[in-house]
């Protein structure tokens, strides 16, 4: 039987955080992805976060300029925040509450209690702003370009309200 601690430490979000941290500490090393049922997800989020770091940072600054100073933010907190924001922006199939919950749980391995509370508050605020922006600004552009029914794309109405 898998212990609760072992089950949590094998969480895909924990692996994502570890992989991004490892890459930042050793940028010349290739990121290796071990065989697991979450391999594709871990690879997508890890590489997507690293590739879109500037866009993610712009998004955070745009919405939270007065709430956070990324230059003074702890490296691990920043990694967790960036990977969660990547999921909020690009992984539309995952409800925002699941993203927040999973990263808050994963952060328990890396952060102090006060940092976890701060992360939770920041992610909650960001998730509402990012998903609302997607629904009101970006999705209508896609609908107009491809002439698709607004609420049928990707089950977006259900996705936004979860």
N, C-alpha and C positions, 0 to 999 in steps of 0.2 A: 504494500500500500504506500502511495506517495504521501509524504508528510505535507501538512499545510504550508510550511515554510518553503519546502522544495517546489511545491506547486506554484507558489507566488513568484519565487525567484526565476522560474522558467517562463514567466509572462512575456509575451512578445514586446510589450512596451519597455520592460527592463532591458531586454536584449537590444532594442533600438537605442536606448540611452547609452548602454555600454559601447555599442559599435560607433556611435557618433563621438563619444568621448575618446575612444581609442584612436579614431581617425584624427581628431584635433591634436592629440598628443603625439601621434606618429603619422603625419600627413603623407609620407612616402610609402607607407605600408598599404598593401592591398587589403580591402575589407573582405573577410571570409565569412560565408554564410553556411552554417552547418545544416544538415538535413533535418527538417522538422515540418510539421503540418503548417507552420506559420512562415516558412522561409520566404515565400513571395511577398507576403505582407511586410515582413521585417525589412527585406531588401528595398521594396517600394518606398517605404516611409523613411528609411535611413538615407538612401540615395536622393530621394526627393527633397528631404530637408536640407541636405548638404548642397544640392544643386540650386535650390531656390532660397538660399539663406538671405540674400539681399531683399527679395520680395517679401519674405516673412518678416524681416526686420522693419521694412517700410510699413507693412501692415500694422505691426505692433506699435510703432511710433505714431502712426496716423491716428490710431484709436486710443492710445494710452500715454500720450506724450507727458501728461502731468502726473501719471500714476507710477511710472517706472523709468529708471535711468539705466539703459542697457549696458553702458560703459562700466557702471559700478555693480552690476548684477553678478552674483556668484555664477561661475562657469557651469556647474551642474544644473542650477535653476534655469539658466538660459537655454541649455540643451533641451531640458524637459519642456520648457515653454515653446521653443521653436518647433520641436517635433509635434507637440499637441496642436499648434497653430497650423502646421502643414496638414495634419489630418482634418482640421476644421475647414480648411480651404479646399483641399483636393480629394478627400475621402468622403464623398457625399452619402455613401451608403451607411455610414456609421453615425448614429444619432449623437448630437452634441453632448448629451448627458453621459453617454457611454465613454466618449473621448475624455471628458473631464474626470469621471470616476476612475478610469483605468490609469490615467497619468497621476492622479492624486495617490492612488494605491501604490504605483511604482515608485513614486517619489519618497515613500516611507523608507526605502532602502538607501537613499542618498542624501536626504535633507533633514533639517531639524524641524520640530513641530511648528514653530512660528513661520518658517519658510513654506511649509506645506499649506498652512492656512492662507498665506499670501498668494501662493500659486493657485489655490482653489478660487479665491476671489478674482484674481486676474483672468483666469481661464473662463470663469462664469461671465464676466463682463465682456471679454473678447468674443466668446462664442455667440453671444446674442448680436453683437455688432457685425461680426463677419458673416454669419448666416443671413442676417437681415439684408446686408449689403448685396450678397449674392442673389437673394430673392428679388430685391427691388431694383437693382442696377444692372447686374450682369446677365441674369437669366432672360429678361425681356429683350436684350440685344440678341441673344441666341435665338429666341423665338421669332423675332422679326427677320433675322437672316435666313432661317430655315423654314419659316412659316409653320411652326409646330404649335399645337394647343398648349397653352401656358402651364396648366397644372398637371398635364400628363407626362411631361419630361421627367424621367428618372424618378417618378413618384415624389416629386419635389415638395408638394404641399404637405404630405405626410412627413417627409424628411425635416422640413423646417420646423414643424410644430412638435417634434419629439424632443 
